[in-house]
């Protein structure tokens, strides 16, 4: 990995204060901003470099790691873990410590070359950092297995999203994280999904909930109503005397169960009875008659 001198990019040295960094960044950002340099690819590249330098040097924690480890500053945590494990190993090699992603045979070489000494003959291999990403789907997209292309580090990755993926669920794509150091394995990519409810449907686990409006006459006399689903219209019977907010269950018409082919949750339909308004004279007479019959007058 080529070393990038962030101080040089901002025209500063390592003694620069936070105020110096901020001032230099503002000046250079204005100078190379794309709005000031339209269609100037060199200016765009420099603008990106200035932003990257500012992001690292303006963060005290990142700056500390950068000052100590240079081009490998992103692996500072791995270096520190290696240092601690090496210290433990030298105190008692017979305890067989867990070296995680490091090659135990490389510890003495690594610390000899990194922190001084004559044993440095090989470079230690380090696993690349993991990447975190998020992907938003609507309910209809999560209902079916489909492919999606995402871009990570300017690379297009085609993934298959299984039907039934849940809101907040995280999946791992092995080897699609940051490149390893000195031939070490790549990190992994973790994708967290946000699945939004859609339209009339609400999802709870593998069940779907919806509300359907029926008129008074269907509620009283019974009948049929068409209900929308993700696979088309569903004809549903309405029992005579259906009350407001009556809920019926349609088995197997809910959401697909994640990675269980052919398995589905249930669909719950609540009925909302739409009472008539603005009755004409004839309708009012009929309702009056019904009222008298009901009361026995």
Secondary structure as GFF3:
##gff-version 3
##sequence-region A 1 297
A	DSSP	alpha_helix	6	9	.	.	.	ID=ss1
A	DSSP	alpha_helix	18	32	.	.	.	ID=ss2
A	DSSP	alpha_helix	41	57	.	.	.	ID=ss3
A	DSSP	alpha_helix	60	69	.	.	.	ID=ss4
A	DSSP	three_ten_helix	70	75	.	.	.	ID=ss5
A	DSSP	alpha_helix	76	91	.	.	.	ID=ss6
A	DSSP	three_ten_helix	93	95	.	.	.	ID=ss7
A	DSSP	three_ten_helix	104	106	.	.	.	ID=ss8
A	DSSP	alpha_helix	107	115	.	.	.	ID=ss9
A	DSSP	beta_strand	131	138	.	.	.	ID=ss10
A	DSSP	alpha_helix	139	143	.	.	.	ID=ss11
A	DSSP	beta_strand	146	152	.	.	.	ID=ss12
A	DSSP	beta_strand	155	161	.	.	.	ID=ss13
A	DSSP	beta_strand	170	173	.	.	.	ID=ss14
A	DSSP	beta_strand	189	196	.	.	.	ID=ss15
A	DSSP	beta_strand	202	204	.	.	.	ID=ss16
A	DSSP	beta_strand	207	215	.	.	.	ID=ss17
A	DSSP	alpha_helix	216	221	.	.	.	ID=ss18
A	DSSP	beta_strand	223	229	.	.	.	ID=ss19
A	DSSP	beta_strand	232	238	.	.	.	ID=ss20
A	DSSP	beta_strand	247	250	.	.	.	ID=ss21
A	DSSP	beta_strand	267	274	.	.	.	ID=ss22
A	DSSP	alpha_helix	281	295	.	.	.	ID=ss23
###
